[in-house]
């Protein structure tokens, strides 16, 4: 190797054939080659363009399909044909890479707005697609918004890889595809990972930014509160989302959406049904993680079975069955912690802007898109104006010729050749070369009176359109309004509802707040099962007897009233008693736990009784009774019927049967009240529709077995019926003095229970309400401690103050369809 006098290597020499040879040090050669490769990967493969949100492979696929006519109004074609066209003409890479990119454009679980309408198996989050020879595809309607303006000189074109064809450098993109569908890619030394958003929200933010260029990020986030994932789910910690919107980088937490409920046909077992999964997570991946945690690491306990019931009709349904006695909320928290049901998404908005990789926040991404749309609409308007000016020029020439058509015809007939005719038209009529050529090419059949009328109308239309297009090109405000209106039209046609639920706050605080408060296994602690007056059943959180007793003094309730309470344990069972005289054994654990906030318990969280037991038409749940323990040694169950029958049923329930009758009813009769007696010292009370109240000691009623039909409780005059039956304790100051509430629908009266004297069983009772003019009967009655009123929909109603007159007329309260009960025994 030759060296120069300065002892440096002479990098140029000649070989034997006379060709110049360059010698480079290995370090320099490798460095230069690597930089060229890195540049190629960044620009030609991995990173999306900030304007249309597409990587080159996606852009070339859509351009090839558009050029070949595979559009939404035409039939599907084989995917292999699309891949072959794209690879042969525009993207000289492997067919597998092209098909994989094409498949993603067709997956509704990967994109919010799929750009390809696929026919066949295009995969799932767990499985890959079928081979390209088995699937078919065409462009979606939304994809036409990206390519629809390509024929109007809206974007630059460049040669394809071999220079034989041209391809667009970017697509016109009529909507912010990058933000709506997201993107991912790994380049050399850099990567992008962009999360999808809701189309309507992103467009709303873009339209606001058009009119308010100085808008703050917080203002834009009023329109785009957070990402919207194709698979739905829950997104935690919006503080981190804001950080990602501000800097272009951040980490958001995705969580599947689950529902907890009892397993049909089971006893005390509940299931966690996952109905929405995190973005990019499939059901099989979750099942595999659960299986690993249960069988190998042993960190997940309490799971009885896992089933994947996902199908096209019901969507995602991953059912995790809990073992008996397991707290499903605690198990769900473990599933979030140990399986892909909770995943992180690292946001990295790295995109190409003017060919340079840049990390952009939300506002910058919108600004780049809007700048692109301004340029596209400007170039499109300029193209359309130019085309209309060219057409107007021809129409003007035709109209000049039509004004003296006879002279034009004579000139053409007298010319030696076409060139002479053209020269004559140009010189005698002042026409341009283009106009004269067009007239010579126009058939004589076009030069009629009617064509002249059409040409004049076309001339006016062209002038108006040219003026409108000139306004767009000359006035920036008109241009921006047009872009805004076109974006609004896109949303009107293609918008969808938000799928992902957003949870605000700091991510760490949100995760801490969502952690379960109790252990995985539910302790068999005492609790209360509650039946509301509107037929909802629920339970209180398990607690000690001392804690429960301390809460019985200043209880408050909202929504609905309490009809019955049965004391049990979290893993115990209670009886549900119906108006048809039937009893059902139900487990306490599957019942929803009543939510409690600031000392107020809401009964709206209860479960309808019809979801717990199979009720017949018109049958309702009228009472509760405990099962097991001290309940077996109590006095029994007191029942009162619509026809005035009373029965005390001995607590000897069938052991092997979960459904049985507790009273033999006469034809047309039904149970109106069922009350559990603790020691037979209670006072039984009837209230009838003709305003009679009868009270007598429970001890005068002889207990009967299950088959017994009871005995006479109150005498009813013709046409009267019982509207209330219950048992009242008069020796329990902790629960307050019992009160009597009667209502005719227009008036209501509250009276101390002590105002009514006791009478014998099977008598008529005493008057409890004096009817006013127009009132015929008592619609609602209640006897018990701390009464409250509510409408049939559960809204609270204020009751009047107590009236010591037992036969008074009450006060006008306009209760309407009111139910009455007592306060729940919690503070």
LUMFIFI-970041 format. One record per residue: residue in one letter; x, y, z of N, C-alpha, C in turn. Coordinates in steps of 0.05 Angstrom, whole numbers, plus 5000, padded with zeros to 4 digits. Example, Ala and Ser with C-alpha at 12.3 -4.5 7.8 and 13.67 -1.06 7.14 Angstrom:
REM LUMFIFI-970041
a526448865156524649105156526449345156;s525749555142527349795143525850015157;
//
This chain:
REM LUMFIFI-970041
x501749765000500050005000501850255000;x501250434981502950674979502450865001;x504651005010504351215031505451475020;x504251685029505151955021507352045039;x508452275032510652385048509852445077;x507252515080506352575108505652325123;x506552085112506251825125503251745128;x501451875112498651795112498151605089;x496251425092495651225071494451365047;x495351285023494251384998491851204992;x489451314995487051154994486251094965;x487551194946486751144918489051014903;x488350824886490250694869488750574846;x490150434829488850314806489450014806;x487349854798487849564795488949504767;x489249254761490449184735488649264712;x486049274716484249344694483949644691;x485349794708485150084706482950214722;x481450054737479250164753480350284779;x479150504788479950634813479050474837;x480750434856480150284880480550464904;x478550474923478850634947479150444971;x481150504986481750345011480850515035;x479150405051478250535076479050365100;x479650495122480150345147477550195155;x477749965168475449805175473449965193;x474550115211472850265230471150465214;x472350605195470850805180468750665162;x469450455150467550315133465150205148;x465650085171463449975187461750205198;x462950425206461450645217459750775195;x460850815172459250935150456950745142;x457450495139455450305131453250285152;x453950285177451950265199450150515199;x451350755195449750995194447850995170;x448650895148446850875125444550685130;x445250465143443150265150441250395170;x442250525190440550645211438750855198;x439851015181438151225168435951095151;x436650875137434650735121432350625138;x433150495161431050385178429250595190;x430450825198428951035211426951155191;x427851205167426251345147424451165130;x425350915126423950745107422550515119;x422650475146421350245157419950295184;x421450405203420550375231418850605242;x419250855234417951075246415751185228;x413451255240411251375224411651665219;x410451755197410452045191408352185208;x409052415220407152555237404752655222;x404852675196402652785181400452595176;x401052355165398952165159399051925179;x400951915197401051705217401751435207;x402951415183403551155171406551125167;x407350865170410050795162410050735132;x412350735119412450695090410950445081;x411250215095409949975086406850005086;x405750135107402850175107402050365085;x403550575081402850765060402950635033;x404850465028405050335002402950124998;x402049995019399849805017397349945008;x396750165022394250315016394450444988;x396750534980397050654954396650444932;x397850204936397549994917394649904915;x393149884937390349804936388650014923;x389250274928387850494916388250494886;x390750444878391450454849390150214835;x389949984848388749754835385749744837;x384549934852381649954853380349764873;x381849684894380649504915379249684936;x377049794929375750004945373249894959;x372050044977369849934993367349864977;x366949984954364649924938365049694918;x367349564921367949334903368449084920;x368648854907368948614922371748574934;x371848394953374448324965376148174946;x378748194948380748054932382647904950;x383947704940385847544956388047724967;x388647684993390747835006393447784992;x393847544983396447474969396847654944;x394647724931394847894908395648174915;x394548274938395348544947398248544956;x399048334970401848324979403748314955;x402948154935404648134912404948394896;x402648534893402748794879404548994894;x404149004921405749194937408649124936;x409348874938412148794939413448834912;x412048774890413248794864413549084854;x411749254863411849524852413049734871;x412549704897413349934915415049854939;x414749624950416049554975417749304971;x420249334964421849094958422948954982;x421148854999421948705022420348445023;x420548295045419248035046416248045046;x415047835034412147835034410947795062;x412347665080411347625107411147895121;x413148065118413148325131410848495121;x410348485094408248635083405548535092;x405148275093402648155101402048215131;x404148195148403748265176402848555180;x404048735165403249015166400449055156;x399748915135397048925125394948815144;x395648605157393748475177393148675199;x395148815209394648995231392649215223;x392749295198390949505189388049415188;x387649145190384949035189383848945216;x385448965237384648855263383249075280;x380749025286379249225303380149225332;x381649025340382749025367385549155369;x386649235345389149375344388749665338;x386749735321386350005312383450095320;x383250345328380550455332379050485306;x380450545285379250585258380750405239;x379950155235381349975216381350095188;x383550075174383850185147383449975125;x383249725133382749515113380449345123;x378649295104376249125110377048835103;x377648685124378548405120376348205119;x376647995103374747775102376247515107;x375647385129377047145136378347175163;x380146995169381546995195383947185195;x383547425207385747615209386947615237;x386547395252387847365278386347475301;x387547445325386447535350388747625367;x388247735390390547805408392247575416;x391147335414392647095421393846945397;x392446945374393246785351393846965327;x395546865310396147005285394046955264;x394247095241392247065220392646815203;x390746755187391146545167393046645145;x394046465130395946535108394546715088;x396146875074395047075056393446945033;x393946695027392446565006389546495014;x389046505041386446435051384646675057;x385846905060384247145068383847335044;x381847505047381247705027381047975040;x381348185024381248455035380548655014;x379748885024379349125008379649365027;x379749605016380049845033377549895048;x377749995072375450075088374550355079;x372150425088371150695081372950915094;x373850855118375651045132378251085117;x379250865104381750885090381551075066;x379151095055378751285032379151575040;x378851625067379351895076382351965076;x384051755076386951805076387951835047;x386651705028387751705000385851854981;x383551944990381552044971382252284955;x384252444963385052684949387652654933;x388552404930391152364917391152454888;x388952454874388852534846388752824840;x389152994861388853284858391353434865;x393653304862396253434866396453544895;x395453384914395453474941398053424956;x399553214947402053144960404253094938;x406653094947408953044929409052744923;x410152674900410652394893413652354889;x414452104890417252034887417451774871;x419751714859420051464844419951224863;x419051004853419150754869421950654869;x422450424880425150334885426750294860;x425450234837427050204812426550424792;x425050634800424650854783422650814761;x421250594760419350544739416550654744;x415950704769413350814777413751034798;x411551164805411651374826409851294848;x410451404872408851354896408751604912;x406551644928406451884944408351884968;x409552104974411252124997409752125023;x407252215022405452225045402652215035;x400752125051397952125042396552375052;x394452465038393052715046391852705074;x390852475083389952425110387952635119;x385352575116383252755124382552745153;x383752565169383452565198386052495211;x386352565237388952515251389452215256;x390252075236390551785238392651705259;x394751855262396851785281395851775310;x394251975318393151975345390851785348;x389251745328386951575330387751285331;x389551195314390250915313392850845327;x394451045334397050985347398950855327;x401350795337403450665321405550555339;x407050365328409350245343411450165323;x413950185331416150105314418750135328;x420649965320423349965332425350035311;x426750255314428850335295431550275307;x433550395297436350365307436850575328;x436950485353437550665375435050835383;x432750775372430350925380427950755373;x425650825386423150675381420850865385;x418550785374416150935378413950755389;x412250855406410050705417407850905424;x405950925406403851125409401150995414;x399651105433397150975442394851085427;x392750925421390451025406388651215422;x387051375407385251565419382551555404;x380551675416377851685404377851895381;x376651815359376651985335375152255341;x372852235353371252485358372752665377;x374052555397375352725417377852865404;x379352715388381752835376380953055356;x378853005340377953205321376853445335;x375453415357374553645373376853815382;x378953685392381353845401382653985377;x382853845354384053975331382354215321;x379754195322378054415313378354655333;x378554595358379054805377381654945372;x383754785366386354895361386455065336;x384755005317384555165292383755455299;x381855485316380855755323382255875347;x383755715362385255815385388055705385;x389755815368392555705365394155705391;x393355885409394855905435393655735457;x391955555450390555385470392655235487;x392055215513393755075532393254775530;x395054625541394654335542392254255558;x391854395581389554325598386954375583;x386854575566384454625550384054405530;x386154325517385954105497385053845510;x385953805535385253555549382253555558;x380953785557378053785561376653635538;x377953645515376853495492377953215490;x380553185496381852925496382752855525;x380952755541381652705570383652475573;x383952305553385852085555385551895532;x387251705530387151505508384451355508;x383751245485381351085483382250825467;x382350605481383550365470381350195455;x382150065433380149905418378849685434;x380249585454379249365471377849465496;x377549725499376149825523377949815547;x376849705569378349685594378349945610;x380149955629380350185647383250295646;x383450555646386150695645386450835671;x388550775686388950885713391051115712;x390551315729392551525733392851725711;x390951915710390952115688393152315692;x394352335716396652515719398952425701;x399352165698401452065681400752105651;x398152095645397252155618397852435611;x397352625629398052905623400952945619;x402652805634405452825630406252725602;x405052515593405552405566404652605545;x402352735550401452935530403153175529;x404453235552406153475553408953425541;x410153205547412853155539413152955516;x411052805510411252595490412152325502;x412752315527413552065540412052035567;x411451785573410151725598409351435600;x408351345623407451075627404651085637;x402750955623400050935632399450645640;x397450615658396850345668394150265658;x394050035644391649925633390649695650;x388049675653386849465670384349355656;x384049095657381648975646379149045663;x376849035650374349095664372948835672;x372348805697371148555707368548605722;x366848405722364348405736364248175756;x363248225779363048015800360147945805;x359547685806356847605811356747305817;x354447215827354146925834354246755809;x355146505813355146305791352346175791;x351146175768348446065766348345765774;x346545705792346245425800348145335822;x349845515832351745445853350845535880;x352145445901351545525928353745685941;x353445945942355446105955357946165939;x358046075914360446125898360046355880;x362046515876361946745859363946725836;x363546875815365346875792366147155785;x368647185776369647435765369547405734;x367947565721367647545692369047785680;x371147745666372747955652371348005625;x370348245621368948305597370548485578;x372648605588374448765571377248725581;x379148685562381948635568383648875562;x386048895574387849105567388749095537;x389549315527390349335499392649145493;x392248975473394348795465394548535481;x392648485499392648245516390348075507;x390947815503388847625496388047445520;x385747315518384747155540386646915545;x387746795524389546565529392046645544;x392946885539395346975554394647005584;x392247105590391447125618391046855631;x389846665616389446395627392046265632;x393946295614396646175618397946285643;x397746545647398846665671397546565696;x394846545696393446445719394246155725;x394445995704395245715708398045695720;x399845855711402545855722402545945751;x401046145758400946245786399646045804;x397645895794396245705811397845445815;x398945345793400145075794403145085801;x404545295794407445305798408245485821;x407745735819408645925840406945915865;x404345815862402545795885401846075897;x402246285881401646555892398646625888;x397246485871394346535867392846305880;x391246365900389546165912386646255911;x384846075916382046155916380646125889;x382046015868380845985842379945695838;x377345655832376345385827376645305798;x376145495779376345425751376545685735;x377545655710377745885692376645785665;x374845945654373545875628373646115610;x374246065584374246265564371646225547;x369646405552367046385538366846605517;x369046705508369046915488367846815461;x366046965449365146905423364347165409;x363547155384362947395368360447535378;x358547385389356047505397356247655424;x357447525444357647645470360247785475;x362247765457364747895460366547755481;x368347905493370147795513368747705538;x369147445546367947345570369947135582;x371647225599373547055613372547015642;x371646775648370346725674372346585693;x372846715716374546605737372646535760;x372246275765370546185786372046175813;x370846295833372046305860371146065877;x372945985894372245775913370245885934;x368845715947366945795968368445935990;x367346165999368546316021370746506013;x371246535987373346715978372246985972;x373647195981372847465975373547535946;x371547565928372247605900373747865895;x373248075911374648325907377648285913;x378248135934381148095940382447915919;x380947715908382047545887382447715862;x380647895855380948055832383448235834;x383948335858386348495862388848335857;x388848075866391147905860391447845831;x389247815817389347775788390548015773;x389848255782391048495771394048505776;x394848415800397648435808399348225795;x398247985790399947755782399547665753;x397547775739397047685712396947925693;x396747885667396648105648393948255648;x392148195667389748355669390348645675;x392748695684393648975688396448995675;x396649185657399149215641399849515640;x402349565636403349835631403749885602;x403350125593403850205565405750445566;x408050405555410050625555409650795530;x408651035535408051225513410751355504;x411351345478413651475467412951575439;x412151825438411151945414413452045396;x415051855386417351915368416351885340;x416452095324415352095297417252255279;x416852235253418352375233417052645227;x418452855230417453125223419553245204;x418753295179420553385158423053205156;x422552945159424652745156426352715181;x425852855202427552845226425952715249;x427152525264425752405287425452615309;x422852645319422352825341420252705359;x420552775385418552685405416652915410;x414052875405412153085406409953025426;x408953235439406653215456404053245441;x401853245455399253245442398853495425;x399453735435399053975420400753985395;x403253905397405053905374404153715353;x403153475361402153285341399753395326;x397953535340395653655327396553885309;x398554035317399454255300400754155274;x402253935276403553825252401353725233;x399353585244397153495227395653715214;x395053925229393554155218395154295196;x397754325201399354455180399354285155;x399354025158399153845134396453885120;x394353905136391653935123391454205109;x392554415121392554675108393954655081;x396254525080397654495055396154325035;x394954105045393353935027390954085015;x389554225032387154365022387954595004;x390254725010391154944992391954824965;x393454614964394254494939391854384924;x389954264939387554164926385854384914;x385654604928384054834918385454964894;x388154984895389555084872389254914848;x389354644852388954464830386154484818;x384154494836381454514826380954774812;x382054994822381755254808383055244781;x385455134780386855114754385254944734;x384154724742382554564724379954704715;x378754854733376354994726376955234708;x379255364712380055574694380655474666;x381955234665382455114639379755044625;x377954934640375354874628373855124620;x373955324636372555574630373755704604;x376355674601377655774577376455634552;x376055374554374955234531372055304526;x370555324548367655404546367455674533;x369155864542369056134530369556114500;x371455954492372055924463369655804448;x368355604459366055484446363755684443;x363355844464361156044462361756254441;x364356334438365056524417364456404389;x365056144387364556014361361555984356;x360055934377357155904373355756164365;x356856384373355656644366355656694335;x357556574322357656604292358456334280;x356756134286357355864278357555824248;x355855974233355855944204358556034193;x359556254203362156354194364356164201;x364156044225366155844233366155604215;x363755504208363555274190364755334163;x364055574152365155644126368155664126;x369255774148372255804150373455524150;x372355344165373455074167373254934140;x370954954127370554824101372454934080;x373055194082374755314061377755294067;x378455174089381355144096382454894082;x385054924075386354704061386954464080;x387654524105388154304124387454404152;x387854234172387154294199388754524210;x391354544203392954764213391955024202;x391155034176390155284165387555364179;x385855154184383355214198383855324226;x385755214240386455314267387555594266;x389255644247390355914244388256114238;x386256034221384056224214382356284238;x381756074254380156114278381556304298;x384156264301385656434320385756724310;x386156764284386457034274383757184271;x381657044263379157184257377357204282;x377657024301375857024324377357094350;x379957124349381557194373381756964392;x381656714382381856484400384656404405;x385156264427387856164433388255904418;x390655804419391355554405389655324417;x389455324444387955114458385055124450;x383855364450381055394443380455314414;x382255394396381855324368382055024364;x383954894376384254604374381754464385;x380754554408378454434420375954464402;x375654694389373354734371373554544348;x375854514337376254334314375654044322;x376253974347375753694357372953654365;x371353864368368553834378366753744355;x365153534359363253444339361153654333;x360153674308358153874301355553834316;x354953594325352553544340352453694367;x354853774376355053924401354354224397;x354554314372354254594367351354664360;x349554604379346654654375345754874395;x343254954392342155154409342055064438;x341354814442341154714470343954694483;x345954614467348654604478349554884486;x348655084472349455354480348355434507;x345855354512344555414539346155264561;x346855014555348354864575351154984579;x352355074558355055194560354955454576;x352855614572352655864587352155804617;x350555604623350155524651352755424663;x354255264648356755164658358755394662;x358655594644360455824647359955974673;x357456014680356756144705357655984729;x357155724728357955544750360955544754;x362455534732365355524734366455784746;x365256014738366156264748365656284778;x363256184787362656194816364556014831;x365155774821366955594834369855704835;x370655834814373355954813373456174834;x371356334837371356544857371456424885;x369956204890369956084916372755964923;x373955834903376655724908378755934912;x378356164898380256384901380056494929;x377556504940377156594968378656414987;x378456154982379955965000382956014999;x383956064975386856094972387756374982;x386056574981386856844989386356915018;x384456775031383656845058384256605077;x386156645095386956435113384656345131;x382956535139380656465156378756275142;x378256325116376556145101377755865099;x380355855094381755605093381455445119;x381955575141381755435167378955345172;x376955505165374155425169373455185152;x374455175128374054945111375254695122;x377654705132378954475145377354385169;x376454575185374854505209372254375201;x370854475181368354365172368754085161;x370954035147371453775136372053575158;x373453655179373853485202371253415216;x369553615219366953565231365253365215;x365453375189364053185172365052905176;x367652875180368852615184367752495210;x367652655231366552565257363652485255;x362152645241359252585238358752315225;x360552235207360151985193361451745206;x363651785220365251555229365751555259;x364651735275365251735303364051495318;x365251415340364351205357364451295386;x362951155403362951225432365651135444;x366351285465368851205480368550925492;x370650775489370650505500372050475527;x374150635531375850605555374950795577;x374750685601374050845625376550965637;x376451215643378851355654378451405684;x380651345699380651385728382651605734;x381751825744383452065748385252025773;x387352195774389052205797391852105792;x393452115813396152005811396051705811;x397751585794397651295789398151135815;x400051215831400651065856398351085876;x397151325877394851355895392451195886;x391951195859389751045848390050745853;x392550645849393050355854392750295884;x393550465901393350415930390350415938;x388850605926385950615933384450375923;x385350255901383850025890384649765902;x386549765920387349515933385149415952;x384749155955382549055972383049126001;x380949176016381249246044381348996062;x380348766052380248536068381948306058;x382048086073383647856064382247696042;x383647506030382547356009380247176019;x380547046042378446876053376647046070;x374047026065372047186080371547046107;x371947196129371447086155368447056159;x367646866175364846806180363846986203;x364047246200363247436220360347506218;x359147596240356247676239355747896219;x353447886207352548106189349548106188;x348448286173345548316171344748296142;x342648136137341548116110339048286110;x338748456090336748666089334948626065;x332348646069330348646047329148926046;x329249056024328149326022325249306013;x323849526017320949536010320449515980;x322449565964322149545935323249275925;x323949095942324648825934327548775929;x329348945940332248905937333348755961;x335248575957336448425978339448475978;x340548526002343448576005344248506033;x346848526038347848476065349748706073;x350148726099352048916109354748786110;x356848936113359548826116359648666142;x361148446142361448286166362648456189;x361548426213362448586235361848446261;x363148536282362648416309359948516320;x358848356339356348426351356448696365;x358748746379359048996393359049236374;x360349206351360349416331357549466320;x356049246315353449276305351549406325;x351849336350350149456371350649756373;x353149826370353850116372352750276349;x352050146328351050286304348050306303;x346650206323343750186321342350436332;x343850626341342550846355342051086338;x343851146320343551386303343651316274;x342251106266342451016238341251216219;x342351226195341251396173341251226148;x339351286130339151126106338351316083;x339151256059338151396035337451196014;x335451265998334451095977333050845988;x330350835986328850605993328550586024;x326950386033326650346062327050046067;x327449976092327949706100325349566108;x324849336095322449186102322948966122;x325248846120325948626139328948606142;x329848516166332648466171332948196184;x334848046174335447786187338447776195;x338947706219341747686229342947416221;x345347426210346647186201349647226202;x351047056187353947086185354647096155;x357147186149357947216121357746966105;x358246736118358146476104355646316111;x353646456124351246316132349146316110;x346646236118344446236100342046356114;x340146456098337646566108335346466091;x332846506101330446436086329346676073;x328546656048327046856034324146766033;x322246916042319446836044317847006024;x316046866009314646995988311647015994;x310347175977307447215981305846965975;x307046775961305646515955306046315977;x307146395999307546216022309846026018;x311746096001314045915996316546036011;x318345866018320845946030323245836014;x325245996010327645925995330145966013;x331845766014334445796028336445926009;x337646146017339646266000342246316017;x344446326003347046376016347446676019;x348646756041349147036047351547146031;x353546986027356047086016355747215988;x354147095970353847215943352347475943;x350947545964349447795964351248035963;x350448245948352148485947352248625974;x354648735980355048876005354149166001;x352549266020351549536017353849736020;x354049926001356050136003355350326026;x357450426039357050606061358950846059;x357851086060359451326058358451526079;x360351626095359751836115357451766132;x357251506140355251426159352551386146;x352251396120349651356106349851116089;x347950936091347950696075345950716053;x346750656028344950666005343950385999;x341250355997340150095990340050035961;x340850225944340750195915342749985906;x344649905923346649715914345649425917;x343049385925342049115929341448975903;x340848715906340248535883337248475884;x336048485860333148425859332648135868;x330548105883329947835894329347645871;x328347745848327847565826330347445814;x332647565820335247445810336247225829;x335047205853335947015872334246755872;x331646785869329846555870327946575847;x326846345838324946335816322146405824;x321446655821318746755829316746715806;x314346655814312146635794311146915788;x309446935767308247185760306647295783;x307147545791305647665813306647595841;x308547415843309647335869311847525877;x311847605903313947785913315147675938;x317447775946318747695971317747885993;x316747776014315447936035316947926062;x318947746065320347746091322847576090;x324247586112326747436116326647286142;x328147066144328446926169331246806170;x332446796194335146686197335046386196;x337446266191337745976191340145896208;x339845676224342045576239342545726265;x344145616282344945746307342545796326;x342446036337340346116355337646116342;x337546136316334946146302333445886306;x334845666309333445406312331945386339;x332845546359331545526385329645746390;x328945906370327146136374324246046373;x322546246375319646196376318546116349;x319646216327318646136301318146376283;x316646316262316146516241313146586241;x312546846243309746936243309047026215;x306746936205305746996179302947116180;x302447316164299747426162298947446133;x296347386127295447376099293547596093;x293047626067291247836057288447806068;x287547556073284847506083284647496113;x286747576127286647596156287447356172;x288847156159289746916173292446976185;x292846856210295446876223296446596229;x299146566227300346306232303146356244;x303846196264306546186274307645916266;x309645916249310845666239313245586255;x313245346266315545246281318045236264;x320345306274322845306258324045036254;x322544856242323444586236323544556206;x325644666193325744676164326844426152;x326044346128327144106115330144136112;x331643926117334543936116335543916087;x334343746071335343696044333943866022;x332044016029330544176009331144476013;x331744605991332244895991329845055985;x327544925979325045055973322744895985;x320945026000318744886013316645096020;x314144996026311945166034311845196064;x311145436073310945486102308145536111;x306145536093303345576100301645466078;x299345346085297445266065295445486061;x295445616038293745846032291145766020;x289045916026286445876013286645995985;x284645925968284546035941284246345943;x285946485927285846775926287246915949;x288346765968289746895990292746905984;x294047085999296947105996298147216022;x300647176026302047266050302747566046;x302047736065302748026063305048096082;x305647926102307847986120308947736133;x311547726137312847506150314947616169;x314747546195316447666215317647446232;x320247466238321547266255321147346284;x320247146300319747186329322147076344;x323147236363325547146378324746996403;x322847096419322246956445319246946450;x317546996430314646986432313447196450;x314947406457313847626472313047856455;x313247826429312548046410309548086409;x308748316398305948376393305448356364;x303548196356302748166327300748386320;x301048496296299348726288298348696260;x295748736256294448756230293549036225;x293749136200292549386192291049326166;x288449406165286749336142286249576124;x285149516101284649726082282449916091;x280649826109278550006119279350136145;x282050156149283250316170282850196198;x282849936201282649816228285449706235;x286249736260288749636270288049446293;x289149206292288749006313291548916323;x291848926350294348826362293648616383;x295248406384294848206404297548066409;x297847926431300347796438300847556421;x303347516413304047286397303647026412;x303747036438303546796454300746666451;x298746806442296046696440295746526414;x297746526397297546376372299146116375;x297845896371299145636374300845576350;x303445506354305245436331304245196316;x304645196290303844976273306144886255;x305844646244307944546225307644676198;x309344586179309444706153306844686138;x305344476141302944426125300544576136;x300744686161298444816173297545066158;x294945116159293845346145293345586163;x294245586188293945816206291145826219;x290546056231288046096245287146386240;x284746446248283646706244285246916260;x286147126246287647326259286047586264;x284547676244282947916246280447876229;x278147966240275647956225275548186205;x274848116180274748316159271948356149;x270948596147268348646134268548586104;x266248576092266148516063267748726047;x269448636029270948816012273548916024;x274048856050276548946063278748746059;x281148836063283548656060285748756079;x287548586085289748656103291948786085;x292949026094295049166080297749146094;x297649066120300149036135299848826156;x301948666160302148486182305048486191;x305548496218308248486229308248436258;x310648406269310948366297312548596308;x311748696332312848936344313748876372;x316148976379317048956407316549226420;x315349226444314949476459316849506482;x318749316485320649326508323549356498;x323949496475326549526464327149816459;x328049966480328550256477330850316458;x332650126454334850176436333950226407;x331650116400330650156373328650386371;x327950506393326050726393323250626396;x321450826402318650756406317350676380;x315850456379314550376354312350576347;x312150626321310150816310308450676289;x306050796285304150696265303950896243;x304350816218304150996195301950886177;x300051056171297850986152297651196131;x297151116106296951306084294751216065;x293251416056291151366036292151436008;x294651526005295751625980295651925978;x293552045992293352345992294152456019;x293552306040294352386067295852166081;x297452246101299052056116298952136145;x298951936163298851986192300751806206;x302251926225304151776242303151796271;x302751566284301551556311303251366328;x303551436354304951246372303450986374;x304850766374303550506376302050466402;x303050596423301850556449299050676450;x298250846430295650966429293450766422;x294250526413292250326404292050106425;x289750056437289449856457289549576445;x290549386461290649106452287848986454;x287148806434284648666434285148376429;x283148216430283547926426283847856397;x285047616393285347516366282647466354;x282447496328280047446312277847656318;x278647896327276748116330277248316308;x275748546310275848736288277848966291;x279048996315280949206319279649476324;x281249696323280349966328281050136304;x279750376302280250546279283050666281;x284450676258287150786258287351026239;x285351086224285451316205282651396197;x281951656201279351756193279551856164;x277851756147277951826118276752096114;x277952256097276852506087275052456063;x273852666054272052636031273652546006;x272752345993274152235970275952005976;x276651966002278451746009276751496015;x277651266006276151026009277550806025;x280250796024281550586039284450666044;x285750506061288550546067290150396046;x292050536034293650416013296250296024;x297450436043300050346054299950376085;x301050176099301150196128303750066137;x304750156160307250056172307150086202;x308049886216308249906245311049806253;x312549986266315249906273316850146283;x319350106291321050326302322150506280;x322550756286323850946268322850926239;x320250986234319250946207320351166188;x320551086163321351276142319651216117;x319351406099317851366075319551406050;x318751276029320151296004318151235981;x318651335958317051275935317650995924;x316050905906316450635894319050615879;x320250845872322850845858325150875878;x324550895904326650905924327451175933;x326051385924326751665932325551725959;x327051845978326051896005323752096005;x321852046024319552226028319452296058;x319152556064318952646092316252576103;x316152446126313652386140313052606160;x310452656165309752866184310452786213;x310252976231310752926259308552746270;x309152606293307252426305304752566315;x302352446310299752556319298752366341;x298252456365297352276386294552166382;x292952286364290252186359290251946340;x289451716351289551476335287551466312;x285351626314283351626293283351886278;x285652026278285752276263285852226232;x285652456217285552436188288352466175;x290352536189292952556177293452826163;x295652836149296453086135296853026105;x296353226089296753196060299753196054;x300852986044303652966038304152906008;x302052815994302252755966304452545961;x304152325976306252115974306151965948;x303751945936303551785912304051495918;x305351345900305851055904308151025924;x307451055951309451055971309750795985;x312150725992312650496010313750596036;x313250446057314150536084315650306097;x317750376111319350176126320750316149;x322950196158324450326179327350366171;x328850506188331650566182333350316185;x335350296168337250076171338850116196;x339449896210340749916236343749946234;x344650166220347450236218347650536219;x349950646227350250926228351251036202;
//
